[in-house]
Amino acid sequence: MGFCPILVSFLLLASSVYAESLQQAAARDLGGTSWQLVRFHGSDDKILMPDDKAKYTIAFGSDGSVSARIDCNRGDGTWKFSGPHQLEFGPMALTRAMCPAATLNDRIPKDWSYVRS
C-alpha cells in the first residue's frame, strides 16, 4: 500500500510552513540582537579565544542581514535559521584593513560560511 499523493502533498506543505514559521520565529528572536565572540571552536578541534571580545561581534537584523566586526575590519552579509539551534551565514563583504596580527582575524573570514552555531 503506497502513500496517497494528497497526503504526501499535505505533509510537504506542512513541513514547508513549519520551516517558514521557524525562520520567522528566529528572525523575531535574533533580529536586533548583538553577540560577542567568547570562543571559536573549529572543526579541527582547535579552540581560539579573542584577546578582546568587543573586537569580535555580530549584529543580527530582523530582515536576515548581519553586520560583523572582526578586529579592525567590518563586514555585512546574511543569516538564516538552518535548523533547531543552528544558523547559516551567507557570503560576507569584509573590509581588508591591516589589523594587528591575530589568528582569529584570518580564521573567522575563512570559516564564516561553515559556522553553524
N, CA, C and O atoms as CSV, one atom per row, in Angstrom:
chain,resi,resn,atom,element,x,y,z
A,1,MET,N,N,0.847,-1.177,0.000
A,1,MET,CA,C,0.000,0.000,0.000
A,1,MET,C,C,0.888,1.233,0.000
A,1,MET,O,O,1.753,1.357,0.867
A,2,GLY,N,N,0.703,2.148,-0.943
A,2,GLY,CA,C,1.514,3.353,-1.058
A,2,GLY,C,C,0.836,4.543,-0.413
A,2,GLY,O,O,-0.324,4.479,-0.005
A,3,PHE,N,N,1.596,5.645,-0.329
A,3,PHE,CA,C,1.053,6.895,0.206
A,3,PHE,C,C,0.109,7.537,-0.802
A,3,PHE,O,O,0.327,7.467,-2.012
A,4,CYS,N,N,-0.897,8.136,-0.306
A,4,CYS,CA,C,-1.826,8.892,-1.135
A,4,CYS,C,C,-1.138,10.191,-1.549
A,4,CYS,O,O,-0.574,10.868,-0.689
A,5,PRO,N,N,-1.159,10.575,-2.845
A,5,PRO,CA,C,-0.498,11.806,-3.287
A,5,PRO,C,C,-0.982,13.040,-2.550
A,5,PRO,O,O,-0.201,13.963,-2.314
A,6,ILE,N,N,-2.250,13.075,-2.185
A,6,ILE,CA,C,-2.784,14.236,-1.466
A,6,ILE,C,C,-2.147,14.321,-0.082
A,6,ILE,O,O,-1.790,15.409,0.369
A,7,LEU,N,N,-2.000,13.179,0.596
A,7,LEU,CA,C,-1.392,13.143,1.925
A,7,LEU,C,C,0.073,13.575,1.844
A,7,LEU,O,O,0.541,14.346,2.682
A,8,VAL,N,N,0.792,13.083,0.841
A,8,VAL,CA,C,2.198,13.445,0.677
A,8,VAL,C,C,2.307,14.948,0.433
A,8,VAL,O,O,3.161,15.610,1.023
A,9,SER,N,N,1.457,15.486,-0.422
A,9,SER,CA,C,1.472,16.926,-0.688
A,9,SER,C,C,1.189,17.721,0.573
A,9,SER,O,O,1.831,18.740,0.826
A,10,PHE,N,N,0.235,17.262,1.362
A,10,PHE,CA,C,-0.092,17.944,2.607
A,10,PHE,C,C,1.095,17.918,3.562
A,10,PHE,O,O,1.406,18.929,4.191
A,11,LEU,N,N,1.755,16.779,3.674
A,11,LEU,CA,C,2.906,16.664,4.564
A,11,LEU,C,C,4.039,17.577,4.102
A,11,LEU,O,O,4.693,18.207,4.934
A,12,LEU,N,N,4.284,17.662,2.799
A,12,LEU,CA,C,5.319,18.550,2.287
A,12,LEU,C,C,4.956,20.001,2.540
A,12,LEU,O,O,5.818,20.800,2.905
A,13,LEU,N,N,3.684,20.356,2.351
A,13,LEU,CA,C,3.241,21.717,2.601
A,13,LEU,C,C,3.360,22.045,4.084
A,13,LEU,O,O,3.828,23.127,4.437
A,14,ALA,N,N,2.944,21.131,4.958
A,14,ALA,CA,C,3.041,21.353,6.403
A,14,ALA,C,C,4.495,21.516,6.815
A,14,ALA,O,O,4.812,22.361,7.651
A,15,SER,N,N,5.384,20.711,6.232
A,15,SER,CA,C,6.809,20.810,6.542
A,15,SER,C,C,7.347,22.168,6.096
A,15,SER,O,O,8.123,22.795,6.817
A,16,SER,N,N,6.940,22.622,4.918
A,16,SER,CA,C,7.384,23.909,4.409
A,16,SER,C,C,6.873,25.055,5.265
A,16,SER,O,O,7.621,25.991,5.549
A,17,VAL,N,N,5.622,25.000,5.677
A,17,VAL,CA,C,5.034,26.035,6.537
A,17,VAL,C,C,5.736,26.036,7.889
A,17,VAL,O,O,6.010,27.103,8.439
A,18,TYR,N,N,6.031,24.855,8.435
A,18,TYR,CA,C,6.723,24.749,9.713
A,18,TYR,C,C,8.116,25.361,9.622
A,18,TYR,O,O,8.523,26.112,10.507
A,19,ALA,N,N,8.851,25.043,8.551
A,19,ALA,CA,C,10.201,25.598,8.374
A,19,ALA,C,C,10.131,27.109,8.242
A,19,ALA,O,O,10.969,27.817,8.801
A,20,GLU,N,N,9.137,27.617,7.506
A,20,GLU,CA,C,8.998,29.064,7.349
A,20,GLU,C,C,8.655,29.722,8.680
A,20,GLU,O,O,9.167,30.800,8.984
A,21,SER,N,N,7.797,29.089,9.477
A,21,SER,CA,C,7.454,29.680,10.774
A,21,SER,C,C,8.655,29.652,11.720
A,21,SER,O,O,8.802,30.549,12.550
A,22,LEU,N,N,9.514,28.641,11.608
A,22,LEU,CA,C,10.733,28.607,12.414
A,22,LEU,C,C,11.656,29.745,12.027
A,22,LEU,O,O,12.255,30.379,12.895
A,23,GLN,N,N,11.781,30.017,10.711
A,23,GLN,CA,C,12.616,31.116,10.235
A,23,GLN,C,C,12.075,32.444,10.740
A,23,GLN,O,O,12.845,33.305,11.165
A,24,GLN,N,N,10.760,32.617,10.697
A,24,GLN,CA,C,10.150,33.855,11.178
A,24,GLN,C,C,10.371,34.021,12.673
A,24,GLN,O,O,10.654,35.123,13.143
A,25,ALA,N,N,10.242,32.922,13.426
A,25,ALA,CA,C,10.472,32.982,14.872
A,25,ALA,C,C,11.927,33.319,15.171
A,25,ALA,O,O,12.213,34.096,16.082
A,26,ALA,N,N,12.845,32.737,14.405
A,26,ALA,CA,C,14.263,33.032,14.609
A,26,ALA,C,C,14.543,34.494,14.312
A,26,ALA,O,O,15.264,35.153,15.061
A,27,ALA,N,N,13.976,35.010,13.218
A,27,ALA,CA,C,14.178,36.418,12.863
A,27,ALA,C,C,13.620,37.313,13.963
A,27,ALA,O,O,14.223,38.330,14.305
A,28,ARG,N,N,12.483,36.942,14.512
A,28,ARG,CA,C,11.878,37.724,15.587
A,28,ARG,C,C,12.758,37.671,16.836
A,28,ARG,O,O,12.948,38.686,17.507
A,29,ASP,N,N,13.293,36.496,17.145
A,29,ASP,CA,C,14.088,36.328,18.368
A,29,ASP,C,C,15.509,36.887,18.236
A,29,ASP,O,O,16.031,37.465,19.189
A,30,LEU,N,N,16.137,36.725,17.075
A,30,LEU,CA,C,17.521,37.176,16.895
A,30,LEU,C,C,17.614,38.593,16.352
A,30,LEU,O,O,18.567,39.311,16.656
A,31,GLY,N,N,16.644,39.002,15.557
A,31,GLY,CA,C,16.669,40.335,14.958
A,31,GLY,C,C,16.823,41.412,16.017
A,31,GLY,O,O,16.074,41.443,16.994
A,32,GLY,N,N,17.793,42.293,15.822
A,32,GLY,CA,C,18.034,43.367,16.786
A,32,GLY,C,C,18.976,42.992,17.919
A,32,GLY,O,O,19.229,43.809,18.803
A,33,THR,N,N,19.500,41.768,17.909
A,33,THR,CA,C,20.440,41.368,18.959
A,33,THR,C,C,21.870,41.437,18.436
A,33,THR,O,O,22.108,41.396,17.229
A,34,SER,N,N,22.808,41.541,19.359
A,34,SER,CA,C,24.239,41.535,19.039
A,34,SER,C,C,24.924,40.507,19.916
A,34,SER,O,O,24.562,40.332,21.079
A,35,TRP,N,N,25.906,39.832,19.363
A,35,TRP,CA,C,26.680,38.838,20.103
A,35,TRP,C,C,28.150,39.211,20.079
A,35,TRP,O,O,28.639,39.814,19.124
A,36,GLN,N,N,28.848,38.841,21.147
A,36,GLN,CA,C,30.307,38.944,21.193
A,36,GLN,C,C,30.883,37.539,21.175
A,36,GLN,O,O,30.312,36.615,21.754
A,37,LEU,N,N,32.007,37.388,20.511
A,37,LEU,CA,C,32.659,36.092,20.434
A,37,LEU,C,C,33.311,35.755,21.775
A,37,LEU,O,O,34.123,36.522,22.293
A,38,VAL,N,N,32.949,34.612,22.322
A,38,VAL,CA,C,33.537,34.132,23.567
A,38,VAL,C,C,34.674,33.168,23.253
A,38,VAL,O,O,35.748,33.227,23.853
A,39,ARG,N,N,34.411,32.270,22.290
A,39,ARG,CA,C,35.449,31.340,21.839
A,39,ARG,C,C,35.074,30.834,20.463
A,39,ARG,O,O,33.901,30.806,20.091
A,40,PHE,N,N,36.085,30.437,19.715
A,40,PHE,CA,C,35.898,29.878,18.388
A,40,PHE,C,C,36.398,28.449,18.441
A,40,PHE,O,O,37.583,28.207,18.672
A,41,HIS,N,N,35.489,27.493,18.227
A,41,HIS,CA,C,35.844,26.080,18.241
A,41,HIS,C,C,35.762,25.587,16.802
A,41,HIS,O,O,34.672,25.395,16.263
A,42,GLY,N,N,36.920,25.384,16.186
A,42,GLY,CA,C,36.988,24.976,14.791
A,42,GLY,C,C,36.706,23.502,14.595
A,42,GLY,O,O,36.733,22.722,15.547
A,43,SER,N,N,36.435,23.125,13.362
A,43,SER,CA,C,36.188,21.717,13.039
A,43,SER,C,C,37.435,20.867,13.260
A,43,SER,O,O,37.347,19.642,13.342
A,44,ASP,N,N,38.600,21.516,13.356
A,44,ASP,CA,C,39.845,20.802,13.643
A,44,ASP,C,C,40.064,20.656,15.152
A,44,ASP,O,O,41.141,20.252,15.592
A,45,ASP,N,N,39.030,20.991,15.946
A,45,ASP,CA,C,39.044,20.947,17.416
A,45,ASP,C,C,39.962,21.981,18.046
A,45,ASP,O,O,40.189,21.947,19.256
A,46,LYS,N,N,40.490,22.890,17.256
A,46,LYS,CA,C,41.298,23.975,17.800
A,46,LYS,C,C,40.346,25.016,18.388
A,46,LYS,O,O,39.374,25.414,17.745
A,47,ILE,N,N,40.629,25.448,19.601
A,47,ILE,CA,C,39.817,26.465,20.260
A,47,ILE,C,C,40.636,27.751,20.338
A,47,ILE,O,O,41.755,27.762,20.851
A,48,LEU,N,N,40.063,28.822,19.823
A,48,LEU,CA,C,40.712,30.132,19.833
A,48,LEU,C,C,39.884,31.082,20.676
A,48,LEU,O,O,38.656,31.093,20.591
A,49,MET,N,N,40.555,31.873,21.482
A,49,MET,CA,C,39.893,32.840,22.351
A,49,MET,C,C,40.292,34.244,21.913
A,49,MET,O,O,41.468,34.498,21.651
A,50,PRO,N,N,39.322,35.165,21.829
A,50,PRO,CA,C,39.677,36.537,21.452
A,50,PRO,C,C,40.409,37.250,22.577
A,50,PRO,O,O,40.137,37.001,23.751
A,51,ASP,N,N,41.339,38.138,22.227
A,51,ASP,CA,C,42.027,38.924,23.248
A,51,ASP,C,C,41.080,39.968,23.837
A,51,ASP,O,O,41.233,40.371,24.991
A,52,ASP,N,N,40.100,40.403,23.039
A,52,ASP,CA,C,39.103,41.381,23.479
A,52,ASP,C,C,37.797,41.037,22.774
A,52,ASP,O,O,37.680,41.217,21.562
A,53,LYS,N,N,36.807,40.540,23.529
A,53,LYS,CA,C,35.535,40.110,22.948
A,53,LYS,C,C,34.836,41.226,22.177
A,53,LYS,O,O,34.121,40.953,21.213
A,54,ALA,N,N,35.031,42.462,22.582
A,54,ALA,CA,C,34.371,43.595,21.924
A,54,ALA,C,C,34.870,43.807,20.493
A,54,ALA,O,O,34.219,44.498,19.709
A,55,LYS,N,N,36.019,43.218,20.147
A,55,LYS,CA,C,36.560,43.346,18.793
A,55,LYS,C,C,35.941,42.337,17.823
A,55,LYS,O,O,36.162,42.427,16.616
A,56,TYR,N,N,35.176,41.390,18.335
A,56,TYR,CA,C,34.601,40.327,17.512
A,56,TYR,C,C,33.114,40.231,17.832
A,56,TYR,O,O,32.709,39.557,18.779
A,57,THR,N,N,32.310,40.917,17.024
A,57,THR,CA,C,30.872,40.978,17.295
A,57,THR,C,C,30.081,40.734,16.006
A,57,THR,O,O,30.577,40.941,14.898
A,58,ILE,N,N,28.839,40.288,16.188
A,58,ILE,CA,C,27.895,40.217,15.081
A,58,ILE,C,C,26.570,40.788,15.564
A,58,ILE,O,O,26.176,40.594,16.714
A,59,ALA,N,N,25.895,41.491,14.674
A,59,ALA,CA,C,24.590,42.078,14.964
A,59,ALA,C,C,23.609,41.551,13.919
A,59,ALA,O,O,23.836,41.672,12.715
A,60,PHE,N,N,22.514,40.964,14.406
A,60,PHE,CA,C,21.516,40.354,13.539
A,60,PHE,C,C,20.403,41.340,13.218
A,60,PHE,O,O,19.857,41.982,14.116
A,61,GLY,N,N,20.068,41.458,11.945
A,61,GLY,CA,C,18.913,42.241,11.528
A,61,GLY,C,C,17.713,41.330,11.388
A,61,GLY,O,O,17.863,40.167,11.016
A,62,SER,N,N,16.524,41.833,11.680
A,62,SER,CA,C,15.321,41.008,11.559
A,62,SER,C,C,14.982,40.721,10.096
A,62,SER,O,O,14.116,39.893,9.814
A,63,ASP,N,N,15.658,41.396,9.166
A,63,ASP,CA,C,15.449,41.166,7.741
A,63,ASP,C,C,16.409,40.118,7.169
A,63,ASP,O,O,16.465,39.931,5.954
A,64,GLY,N,N,17.172,39.428,8.042
A,64,GLY,CA,C,18.125,38.414,7.586
A,64,GLY,C,C,19.505,38.955,7.296
A,64,GLY,O,O,20.368,38.227,6.808
A,65,SER,N,N,19.727,40.233,7.593
A,65,SER,CA,C,21.064,40.811,7.399
A,65,SER,C,C,21.890,40.623,8.669
A,65,SER,O,O,21.346,40.468,9.763
A,66,VAL,N,N,23.199,40.639,8.505
A,66,VAL,CA,C,24.102,40.551,9.653
A,66,VAL,C,C,25.266,41.507,9.409
A,66,VAL,O,O,25.777,41.615,8.295
A,67,SER,N,N,25.671,42.195,10.467
A,67,SER,CA,C,26.854,43.057,10.432
A,67,SER,C,C,27.865,42.459,11.387
A,67,SER,O,O,27.518,42.024,12.485
A,68,ALA,N,N,29.112,42.440,10.963
A,68,ALA,CA,C,30.162,41.829,11.773
A,68,ALA,C,C,31.317,42.795,11.987
A,68,ALA,O,O,31.633,43.627,11.136
A,69,ARG,N,N,31.926,42.657,13.138
A,69,ARG,CA,C,33.206,43.313,13.402
A,69,ARG,C,C,34.197,42.196,13.683
A,69,ARG,O,O,33.981,41.370,14.570
A,70,ILE,N,N,35.274,42.174,12.927
A,70,ILE,CA,C,36.337,41.191,13.123
A,70,ILE,C,C,37.609,41.988,13.311
A,70,ILE,O,O,38.293,42.329,12.346
A,71,ASP,N,N,37.921,42.283,14.571
A,71,ASP,CA,C,39.020,43.136,14.974
A,71,ASP,C,C,38.817,44.519,14.369
A,71,ASP,O,O,37.843,45.187,14.714
A,72,CYS,N,N,39.693,44.974,13.483
A,72,CYS,CA,C,39.542,46.326,12.918
A,72,CYS,C,C,38.777,46.322,11.594
A,72,CYS,O,O,38.647,47.368,10.958
A,73,ASN,N,N,38.277,45.179,11.175
A,73,ASN,CA,C,37.518,45.078,9.929
A,73,ASN,C,C,36.023,44.999,10.203
A,73,ASN,O,O,35.585,44.564,11.268
A,74,ARG,N,N,35.254,45.433,9.210
A,74,ARG,CA,C,33.796,45.401,9.297
A,74,ARG,C,C,33.265,44.624,8.099
A,74,ARG,O,O,33.845,44.649,7.013
A,75,GLY,N,N,32.145,43.930,8.322
A,75,GLY,CA,C,31.552,43.169,7.236
A,75,GLY,C,C,30.041,43.145,7.310
A,75,GLY,O,O,29.447,43.369,8.365
A,76,ASP,N,N,29.430,42.867,6.168
A,76,ASP,CA,C,27.983,42.727,6.066
A,76,ASP,C,C,27.678,41.468,5.277
A,76,ASP,O,O,28.386,41.116,4.334
A,77,GLY,N,N,26.609,40.795,5.683
A,77,GLY,CA,C,26.193,39.585,4.996
A,77,GLY,C,C,24.765,39.240,5.354
A,77,GLY,O,O,23.969,40.108,5.714
A,78,THR,N,N,24.455,37.967,5.250
A,78,THR,CA,C,23.112,37.491,5.562
A,78,THR,C,C,23.194,36.303,6.506
A,78,THR,O,O,24.234,35.658,6.641
A,79,TRP,N,N,22.081,36.037,7.149
A,79,TRP,CA,C,21.975,34.867,8.013
A,79,TRP,C,C,20.591,34.275,7.839
A,79,TRP,O,O,19.647,34.952,7.431
A,80,LYS,N,N,20.492,32.976,8.163
A,80,LYS,CA,C,19.190,32.329,8.214
A,80,LYS,C,C,19.247,31.203,9.227
A,80,LYS,O,O,20.320,30.727,9.598
A,81,PHE,N,N,18.100,30.801,9.653
A,81,PHE,CA,C,17.934,29.706,10.584
A,81,PHE,C,C,17.950,28.429,9.767
A,81,PHE,O,O,17.094,28.255,8.900
A,82,SER,N,N,18.896,27.525,10.011
A,82,SER,CA,C,19.016,26.327,9.183
A,82,SER,C,C,18.568,25.054,9.892
A,82,SER,O,O,18.680,23.968,9.324
A,83,GLY,N,N,18.077,25.159,11.088
A,83,GLY,CA,C,17.600,24.013,11.851
A,83,GLY,C,C,17.551,24.390,13.307
A,83,GLY,O,O,17.954,25.491,13.681
A,84,PRO,N,N,17.058,23.485,14.139
A,84,PRO,CA,C,16.990,23.797,15.568
A,84,PRO,C,C,18.360,24.191,16.124
A,84,PRO,O,O,19.316,23.419,16.049
A,85,HIS,N,N,18.443,25.382,16.672
A,85,HIS,CA,C,19.669,25.897,17.290
A,85,HIS,C,C,20.830,25.991,16.308
A,85,HIS,O,O,21.987,25.876,16.712
A,86,GLN,N,N,20.542,26.197,15.034
A,86,GLN,CA,C,21.604,26.301,14.029
A,86,GLN,C,C,21.390,27.511,13.136
A,86,GLN,O,O,20.272,27.807,12.713
A,87,LEU,N,N,22.474,28.194,12.864
A,87,LEU,CA,C,22.485,29.342,11.961
A,87,LEU,C,C,23.274,28.990,10.718
A,87,LEU,O,O,24.115,28.091,10.719
A,88,GLU,N,N,22.983,29.717,9.670
A,88,GLU,CA,C,23.787,29.591,8.457
A,88,GLU,C,C,24.042,31.004,7.952
A,88,GLU,O,O,23.105,31.779,7.757
A,89,PHE,N,N,25.305,31.335,7.741
A,89,PHE,CA,C,25.677,32.644,7.246
A,89,PHE,C,C,25.957,32.577,5.755
A,89,PHE,O,O,26.572,31.629,5.268
A,90,GLY,N,N,25.495,33.601,5.029
A,90,GLY,CA,C,25.794,33.724,3.613
A,90,GLY,C,C,27.143,34.403,3.444
A,90,GLY,O,O,27.818,34.705,4.429
A,91,PRO,N,N,27.538,34.644,2.200
A,91,PRO,CA,C,28.810,35.331,1.944
A,91,PRO,C,C,28.847,36.693,2.640
A,91,PRO,O,O,27.817,37.345,2.809
A,92,MET,N,N,30.039,37.105,3.037
A,92,MET,CA,C,30.201,38.373,3.743
A,92,MET,C,C,31.147,39.284,2.964
A,92,MET,O,O,32.237,38.881,2.557
A,93,ALA,N,N,30.699,40.520,2.771
A,93,ALA,CA,C,31.580,41.557,2.215
A,93,ALA,C,C,32.352,42.133,3.392
A,93,ALA,O,O,31.746,42.649,4.331
A,94,LEU,N,N,33.671,42.055,3.360
A,94,LEU,CA,C,34.505,42.411,4.503
A,94,LEU,C,C,35.605,43.380,4.091
A,94,LEU,O,O,36.269,43.185,3.073
A,95,THR,N,N,35.790,44.421,4.887
A,95,THR,CA,C,36.922,45.308,4.649
A,95,THR,C,C,38.205,44.518,4.906
A,95,THR,O,O,38.178,43.504,5.603
A,96,ARG,N,N,39.310,44.970,4.355
A,96,ARG,CA,C,40.581,44.253,4.493
A,96,ARG,C,C,41.665,45.165,5.062
A,96,ARG,O,O,42.767,45.249,4.520
A,97,ALA,N,N,41.339,45.848,6.162
A,97,ALA,CA,C,42.325,46.714,6.817
A,97,ALA,C,C,43.424,45.848,7.438
A,97,ALA,O,O,43.201,44.677,7.745
A,98,MET,N,N,44.590,46.422,7.616
A,98,MET,CA,C,45.717,45.712,8.218
A,98,MET,C,C,45.598,45.777,9.737
A,98,MET,O,O,46.109,46.702,10.367
A,99,CYS,N,N,44.929,44.799,10.313
A,99,CYS,CA,C,44.783,44.717,11.763
A,99,CYS,C,C,46.066,44.145,12.359
A,99,CYS,O,O,46.850,43.519,11.645
A,100,PRO,N,N,46.290,44.350,13.654
A,100,PRO,CA,C,47.413,43.674,14.298
A,100,PRO,C,C,47.270,42.158,14.126
A,100,PRO,O,O,46.155,41.639,14.062
A,101,ALA,N,N,48.375,41.470,14.055
A,101,ALA,CA,C,48.354,40.014,13.849
A,101,ALA,C,C,47.547,39.324,14.947
A,101,ALA,O,O,47.784,39.533,16.137
A,102,ALA,N,N,46.600,38.504,14.527
A,102,ALA,CA,C,45.792,37.688,15.441
A,102,ALA,C,C,45.199,36.548,14.622
A,102,ALA,O,O,44.680,36.770,13.528
A,103,THR,N,N,45.274,35.352,15.140
A,103,THR,CA,C,44.804,34.174,14.424
A,103,THR,C,C,43.340,34.296,14.028
A,103,THR,O,O,42.961,33.874,12.935
A,104,LEU,N,N,42.510,34.865,14.898
A,104,LEU,CA,C,41.082,34.989,14.606
A,104,LEU,C,C,40.807,35.898,13.404
A,104,LEU,O,O,39.811,35.705,12.707
A,105,ASN,N,N,41.660,36.869,13.156
A,105,ASN,CA,C,41.453,37.789,12.032
A,105,ASN,C,C,41.439,37.061,10.699
A,105,ASN,O,O,40.731,37.464,9.777
A,106,ASP,N,N,42.212,35.996,10.591
A,106,ASP,CA,C,42.242,35.201,9.365
A,106,ASP,C,C,41.247,34.044,9.415
A,106,ASP,O,O,40.620,33.713,8.409
A,107,ARG,N,N,41.109,33.446,10.563
A,107,ARG,CA,C,40.301,32.232,10.692
A,107,ARG,C,C,38.802,32.487,10.527
A,107,ARG,O,O,38.124,31.722,9.841
A,108,ILE,N,N,38.281,33.535,11.135
A,108,ILE,CA,C,36.839,33.783,11.073
A,108,ILE,C,C,36.370,34.026,9.633
A,108,ILE,O,O,35.426,33.367,9.197
A,109,PRO,N,N,36.984,34.939,8.881
A,109,PRO,CA,C,36.517,35.111,7.485
A,109,PRO,C,C,36.660,33.842,6.648
A,109,PRO,O,O,35.815,33.552,5.800
A,110,LYS,N,N,37.723,33.094,6.886
A,110,LYS,CA,C,37.962,31.863,6.121
A,110,LYS,C,C,36.872,30.826,6.389
A,110,LYS,O,O,36.440,30.135,5.467
A,111,ASP,N,N,36.426,30.712,7.630
A,111,ASP,CA,C,35.446,29.694,8.023
A,111,ASP,C,C,34.028,30.238,8.166
A,111,ASP,O,O,33.140,29.507,8.604
A,112,TRP,N,N,33.791,31.489,7.812
A,112,TRP,CA,C,32.495,32.153,8.014
A,112,TRP,C,C,31.320,31.328,7.482
A,112,TRP,O,O,30.323,31.161,8.184
A,113,SER,N,N,31.419,30.822,6.284
A,113,SER,CA,C,30.288,30.097,5.693
A,113,SER,C,C,30.074,28.706,6.299
A,113,SER,O,O,29.060,28.064,6.026
A,114,TYR,N,N,31.021,28.238,7.118
A,114,TYR,CA,C,30.882,26.937,7.759
A,114,TYR,C,C,30.330,27.025,9.175
A,114,TYR,O,O,30.009,25.995,9.767
A,115,VAL,N,N,30.211,28.216,9.727
A,115,VAL,CA,C,29.702,28.388,11.089
A,115,VAL,C,C,28.247,27.940,11.127
A,115,VAL,O,O,27.457,28.300,10.254
A,116,ARG,N,N,27.898,27.157,12.137
A,116,ARG,CA,C,26.524,26.675,12.287
A,116,ARG,C,C,25.935,26.965,13.671
A,116,ARG,O,O,24.717,26.936,13.846
A,117,SER,N,N,26.779,27.237,14.628
A,117,SER,CA,C,26.237,27.515,15.954
A,117,SER,C,C,27.205,28.378,16.726
A,117,SER,O,O,26.937,28.730,17.875
